[in-house]
Amino acid sequence: MPHIIAAVKTYATVGEICNVLRDEFGEYQPGGTM
């Protein structure tokens, strides 16, 4: 969280922050149905 706050303070956009998080953790993939 501190890194995200630091990015916001340096005027990073939401899209830029989301792209970094997506690169790091990947996109959500819902599981199959039971």
mmJSON file of the N, C-alpha and C atoms, coordinates in Angstrom:
{"data_MODEL":{"atom_site":{
"group_PDB":["ATOM","ATOM","ATOM","ATOM","ATOM","ATOM","ATOM","ATOM","ATOM","ATOM","ATOM","ATOM","ATOM","ATOM","ATOM","ATOM","ATOM","ATOM","ATOM","ATOM","ATOM","ATOM","ATOM","ATOM","ATOM","ATOM","ATOM","ATOM","ATOM","ATOM","ATOM","ATOM","ATOM","ATOM","ATOM","ATOM","ATOM","ATOM","ATOM","ATOM","ATOM","ATOM","ATOM","ATOM","ATOM","ATOM","ATOM","ATOM","ATOM","ATOM","ATOM","ATOM","ATOM","ATOM","ATOM","ATOM","ATOM","ATOM","ATOM","ATOM","ATOM","ATOM","ATOM","ATOM","ATOM","ATOM","ATOM","ATOM","ATOM","ATOM","ATOM","ATOM","ATOM","ATOM","ATOM","ATOM","ATOM","ATOM","ATOM","ATOM","ATOM","ATOM","ATOM","ATOM","ATOM","ATOM","ATOM","ATOM","ATOM","ATOM","ATOM","ATOM","ATOM","ATOM","ATOM","ATOM","ATOM","ATOM","ATOM","ATOM","ATOM","ATOM"],
"id":[1,2,3,4,5,6,7,8,9,10,11,12,13,14,15,16,17,18,19,20,21,22,23,24,25,26,27,28,29,30,31,32,33,34,35,36,37,38,39,40,41,42,43,44,45,46,47,48,49,50,51,52,53,54,55,56,57,58,59,60,61,62,63,64,65,66,67,68,69,70,71,72,73,74,75,76,77,78,79,80,81,82,83,84,85,86,87,88,89,90,91,92,93,94,95,96,97,98,99,100,101,102],
"type_symbol":["N","C","C","N","C","C","N","C","C","N","C","C","N","C","C","N","C","C","N","C","C","N","C","C","N","C","C","N","C","C","N","C","C","N","C","C","N","C","C","N","C","C","N","C","C","N","C","C","N","C","C","N","C","C","N","C","C","N","C","C","N","C","C","N","C","C","N","C","C","N","C","C","N","C","C","N","C","C","N","C","C","N","C","C","N","C","C","N","C","C","N","C","C","N","C","C","N","C","C","N","C","C"],
"label_atom_id":["N","CA","C","N","CA","C","N","CA","C","N","CA","C","N","CA","C","N","CA","C","N","CA","C","N","CA","C","N","CA","C","N","CA","C","N","CA","C","N","CA","C","N","CA","C","N","CA","C","N","CA","C","N","CA","C","N","CA","C","N","CA","C","N","CA","C","N","CA","C","N","CA","C","N","CA","C","N","CA","C","N","CA","C","N","CA","C","N","CA","C","N","CA","C","N","CA","C","N","CA","C","N","CA","C","N","CA","C","N","CA","C","N","CA","C","N","CA","C"],
"label_alt_id":[null,null,null,null,null,null,null,null,null,null,null,null,null,null,null,null,null,null,null,null,null,null,null,null,null,null,null,null,null,null,null,null,null,null,null,null,null,null,null,null,null,null,null,null,null,null,null,null,null,null,null,null,null,null,null,null,null,null,null,null,null,null,null,null,null,null,null,null,null,null,null,null,null,null,null,null,null,null,null,null,null,null,null,null,null,null,null,null,null,null,null,null,null,null,null,null,null,null,null,null,null,null],
"label_comp_id":["MET","MET","MET","PRO","PRO","PRO","HIS","HIS","HIS","ILE","ILE","ILE","ILE","ILE","ILE","ALA","ALA","ALA","ALA","ALA","ALA","VAL","VAL","VAL","LYS","LYS","LYS","THR","THR","THR","TYR","TYR","TYR","ALA","ALA","ALA","THR","THR","THR","VAL","VAL","VAL","GLY","GLY","GLY","GLU","GLU","GLU","ILE","ILE","ILE","CYS","CYS","CYS","ASN","ASN","ASN","VAL","VAL","VAL","LEU","LEU","LEU","ARG","ARG","ARG","ASP","ASP","ASP","GLU","GLU","GLU","PHE","PHE","PHE","GLY","GLY","GLY","GLU","GLU","GLU","TYR","TYR","TYR","GLN","GLN","GLN","PRO","PRO","PRO","GLY","GLY","GLY","GLY","GLY","GLY","THR","THR","THR","MET","MET","MET"],
"label_asym_id":["A","A","A","A","A","A","A","A","A","A","A","A","A","A","A","A","A","A","A","A","A","A","A","A","A","A","A","A","A","A","A","A","A","A","A","A","A","A","A","A","A","A","A","A","A","A","A","A","A","A","A","A","A","A","A","A","A","A","A","A","A","A","A","A","A","A","A","A","A","A","A","A","A","A","A","A","A","A","A","A","A","A","A","A","A","A","A","A","A","A","A","A","A","A","A","A","A","A","A","A","A","A"],
"label_entity_id":["1","1","1","1","1","1","1","1","1","1","1","1","1","1","1","1","1","1","1","1","1","1","1","1","1","1","1","1","1","1","1","1","1","1","1","1","1","1","1","1","1","1","1","1","1","1","1","1","1","1","1","1","1","1","1","1","1","1","1","1","1","1","1","1","1","1","1","1","1","1","1","1","1","1","1","1","1","1","1","1","1","1","1","1","1","1","1","1","1","1","1","1","1","1","1","1","1","1","1","1","1","1"],
"label_seq_id":[1,1,1,2,2,2,3,3,3,4,4,4,5,5,5,6,6,6,7,7,7,8,8,8,9,9,9,10,10,10,11,11,11,12,12,12,13,13,13,14,14,14,15,15,15,16,16,16,17,17,17,18,18,18,19,19,19,20,20,20,21,21,21,22,22,22,23,23,23,24,24,24,25,25,25,26,26,26,27,27,27,28,28,28,29,29,29,30,30,30,31,31,31,32,32,32,33,33,33,34,34,34],
"pdbx_PDB_ins_code":[null,null,null,null,null,null,null,null,null,null,null,null,null,null,null,null,null,null,null,null,null,null,null,null,null,null,null,null,null,null,null,null,null,null,null,null,null,null,null,null,null,null,null,null,null,null,null,null,null,null,null,null,null,null,null,null,null,null,null,null,null,null,null,null,null,null,null,null,null,null,null,null,null,null,null,null,null,null,null,null,null,null,null,null,null,null,null,null,null,null,null,null,null,null,null,null,null,null,null,null,null,null],
"Cartn_x":[0.805,0.0,0.854,1.941,2.763,3.294,3.577,4.088,3.011,1.771,0.672,0.457,0.511,0.355,1.477,2.697,3.824,3.616,3.086,2.824,1.767,0.731,-0.324,0.237,1.11,1.707,2.575,3.077,3.879,3.023,1.698,0.73,0.653,0.874,0.644,-0.864,-1.274,-2.699,-3.172,-4.486,-5.06,-4.698,-4.73,-4.383,-2.95,-2.035,-0.63,-0.45,-1.118,-1.026,-1.634,-2.779,-3.431,-2.571,-1.905,-1.037,0.105,0.683,1.765,1.241,0.085,-0.493,-0.861,-1.387,-1.743,-0.495,0.587,1.84,2.385,2.239,2.794,1.952,0.624,-0.246,-1.091,-1.191,-2.024,-3.469,-4.272,-5.692,-6.491,-7.586,-8.47,-9.091,-9.005,-9.632,-10.611,-11.916,-12.879,-12.723,-12.951,-12.848,-14.009,-13.88,-14.94,-16.141,-17.259,-18.459,-18.385,-19.072,-19.041,-20.075],
"Cartn_y":[-1.193,0.0,1.266,1.307,2.523,2.849,1.823,2.07,2.69,2.269,2.839,4.298,4.583,5.966,6.841,6.324,7.082,7.34,6.354,6.532,7.607,7.618,8.628,10.02,10.117,11.418,11.951,11.056,11.494,11.56,11.629,11.829,10.668,9.443,8.276,8.131,7.733,7.566,6.212,6.071,4.802,3.71,4.044,3.066,2.589,3.501,3.12,2.203,2.527,1.699,0.323,0.289,-0.987,-1.844,-1.216,-1.969,-2.634,-1.928,-2.509,-3.673,-3.497,-4.577,-5.773,-5.516,-6.589,-7.354,-6.637,-7.294,-8.151,-7.663,-8.367,-9.579,-9.406,-10.445,-11.159,-10.615,-11.214,-10.769,-11.178,-10.829,-11.91,-11.5,-12.437,-13.386,-14.66,-15.687,-16.449,-16.286,-16.993,-18.503,-19.207,-20.66,-21.272,-22.526,-23.23,-23.457,-23.785,-24.069,-25.477,-25.694,-27.009,-27.913],
"Cartn_z":[0.0,0.0,0.0,0.765,0.744,-0.653,-1.448,-2.801,-3.689,-3.503,-4.293,-3.895,-2.617,-2.151,-2.707,-2.713,-3.267,-4.754,-5.479,-6.908,-7.131,-6.314,-6.441,-6.158,-5.188,-4.859,-5.991,-6.853,-8.006,-9.262,-9.067,-10.143,-11.135,-10.667,-11.519,-11.709,-12.892,-13.154,-12.625,-12.493,-12.054,-13.054,-14.335,-15.366,-15.241,-14.961,-14.8,-13.594,-12.51,-11.31,-11.572,-12.242,-12.555,-13.472,-14.44,-15.346,-14.591,-13.637,-12.841,-12.01,-11.378,-10.575,-11.448,-12.638,-13.566,-14.0,-14.28,-14.665,-13.529,-12.307,-11.154,-10.75,-10.695,-10.154,-11.198,-12.408,-13.443,-13.312,-14.284,-14.27,-13.565,-12.956,-12.268,-13.274,-12.986,-13.811,-12.922,-13.161,-12.319,-12.47,-11.386,-11.411,-12.179,-12.509,-13.218,-12.317,-12.916,-12.128,-11.59,-10.509,-9.871,-10.428],
"occupancy":[1.0,1.0,1.0,1.0,1.0,1.0,1.0,1.0,1.0,1.0,1.0,1.0,1.0,1.0,1.0,1.0,1.0,1.0,1.0,1.0,1.0,1.0,1.0,1.0,1.0,1.0,1.0,1.0,1.0,1.0,1.0,1.0,1.0,1.0,1.0,1.0,1.0,1.0,1.0,1.0,1.0,1.0,1.0,1.0,1.0,1.0,1.0,1.0,1.0,1.0,1.0,1.0,1.0,1.0,1.0,1.0,1.0,1.0,1.0,1.0,1.0,1.0,1.0,1.0,1.0,1.0,1.0,1.0,1.0,1.0,1.0,1.0,1.0,1.0,1.0,1.0,1.0,1.0,1.0,1.0,1.0,1.0,1.0,1.0,1.0,1.0,1.0,1.0,1.0,1.0,1.0,1.0,1.0,1.0,1.0,1.0,1.0,1.0,1.0,1.0,1.0,1.0],
"B_iso_or_equiv":[0.0,0.0,0.0,0.0,0.0,0.0,0.0,0.0,0.0,0.0,0.0,0.0,0.0,0.0,0.0,0.0,0.0,0.0,0.0,0.0,0.0,0.0,0.0,0.0,0.0,0.0,0.0,0.0,0.0,0.0,0.0,0.0,0.0,0.0,0.0,0.0,0.0,0.0,0.0,0.0,0.0,0.0,0.0,0.0,0.0,0.0,0.0,0.0,0.0,0.0,0.0,0.0,0.0,0.0,0.0,0.0,0.0,0.0,0.0,0.0,0.0,0.0,0.0,0.0,0.0,0.0,0.0,0.0,0.0,0.0,0.0,0.0,0.0,0.0,0.0,0.0,0.0,0.0,0.0,0.0,0.0,0.0,0.0,0.0,0.0,0.0,0.0,0.0,0.0,0.0,0.0,0.0,0.0,0.0,0.0,0.0,0.0,0.0,0.0,0.0,0.0,0.0],
"pdbx_formal_charge":[null,null,null,null,null,null,null,null,null,null,null,null,null,null,null,null,null,null,null,null,null,null,null,null,null,null,null,null,null,null,null,null,null,null,null,null,null,null,null,null,null,null,null,null,null,null,null,null,null,null,null,null,null,null,null,null,null,null,null,null,null,null,null,null,null,null,null,null,null,null,null,null,null,null,null,null,null,null,null,null,null,null,null,null,null,null,null,null,null,null,null,null,null,null,null,null,null,null,null,null,null,null],
"auth_seq_id":[1,1,1,2,2,2,3,3,3,4,4,4,5,5,5,6,6,6,7,7,7,8,8,8,9,9,9,10,10,10,11,11,11,12,12,12,13,13,13,14,14,14,15,15,15,16,16,16,17,17,17,18,18,18,19,19,19,20,20,20,21,21,21,22,22,22,23,23,23,24,24,24,25,25,25,26,26,26,27,27,27,28,28,28,29,29,29,30,30,30,31,31,31,32,32,32,33,33,33,34,34,34],
"auth_comp_id":["MET","MET","MET","PRO","PRO","PRO","HIS","HIS","HIS","ILE","ILE","ILE","ILE","ILE","ILE","ALA","ALA","ALA","ALA","ALA","ALA","VAL","VAL","VAL","LYS","LYS","LYS","THR","THR","THR","TYR","TYR","TYR","ALA","ALA","ALA","THR","THR","THR","VAL","VAL","VAL","GLY","GLY","GLY","GLU","GLU","GLU","ILE","ILE","ILE","CYS","CYS","CYS","ASN","ASN","ASN","VAL","VAL","VAL","LEU","LEU","LEU","ARG","ARG","ARG","ASP","ASP","ASP","GLU","GLU","GLU","PHE","PHE","PHE","GLY","GLY","GLY","GLU","GLU","GLU","TYR","TYR","TYR","GLN","GLN","GLN","PRO","PRO","PRO","GLY","GLY","GLY","GLY","GLY","GLY","THR","THR","THR","MET","MET","MET"],
"auth_asym_id":["A","A","A","A","A","A","A","A","A","A","A","A","A","A","A","A","A","A","A","A","A","A","A","A","A","A","A","A","A","A","A","A","A","A","A","A","A","A","A","A","A","A","A","A","A","A","A","A","A","A","A","A","A","A","A","A","A","A","A","A","A","A","A","A","A","A","A","A","A","A","A","A","A","A","A","A","A","A","A","A","A","A","A","A","A","A","A","A","A","A","A","A","A","A","A","A","A","A","A","A","A","A"],
"auth_atom_id":["N","CA","C","N","CA","C","N","CA","C","N","CA","C","N","CA","C","N","CA","C","N","CA","C","N","CA","C","N","CA","C","N","CA","C","N","CA","C","N","CA","C","N","CA","C","N","CA","C","N","CA","C","N","CA","C","N","CA","C","N","CA","C","N","CA","C","N","CA","C","N","CA","C","N","CA","C","N","CA","C","N","CA","C","N","CA","C","N","CA","C","N","CA","C","N","CA","C","N","CA","C","N","CA","C","N","CA","C","N","CA","C","N","CA","C","N","CA","C"],
"pdbx_PDB_model_num":[1,1,1,1,1,1,1,1,1,1,1,1,1,1,1,1,1,1,1,1,1,1,1,1,1,1,1,1,1,1,1,1,1,1,1,1,1,1,1,1,1,1,1,1,1,1,1,1,1,1,1,1,1,1,1,1,1,1,1,1,1,1,1,1,1,1,1,1,1,1,1,1,1,1,1,1,1,1,1,1,1,1,1,1,1,1,1,1,1,1,1,1,1,1,1,1,1,1,1,1,1,1]
}}}
